[in-house]
Amino acid sequence: MTVKVTLCAGGTDQFMRFGDVYIKHPDGTLDVARGGAKHTYHYAPEEWADVEGDQKKFTKRFWG
């Protein structure tokens, strides 16, 4: 899935690899994890304005 990050400076960054997802953090930062890659792109709160695409889904695990 494509992840499209709109930057505050007016441009956009597009990530078009299968499995790309974004992660919004409570402190306002944004990470884009590339599908199949270990590298993550990081954006500070003042760098990005909007994001579209697949958001990473976290599952709660119970180890009972």
C-alpha positions, 0 to 999 in steps of 0.5 A: 500500500502507498503511504503519502506524507504531506510535508509542512514545507509544501512537498510530499513523500510517497512510499509505494512498497508493499507492506509500507505502513505509518505509525503516529506517536502520541508526541506528534512524531511520525514513522513510516516502516518500509515493508520488508526493510529494517529501515524506518523513516522518522518525521518530527512533529513540525515536519509533517502536516498529513498522512494517508495510507495504511496505519500499523495495527497493534494487537494486544497479546495475552500470555496468560 
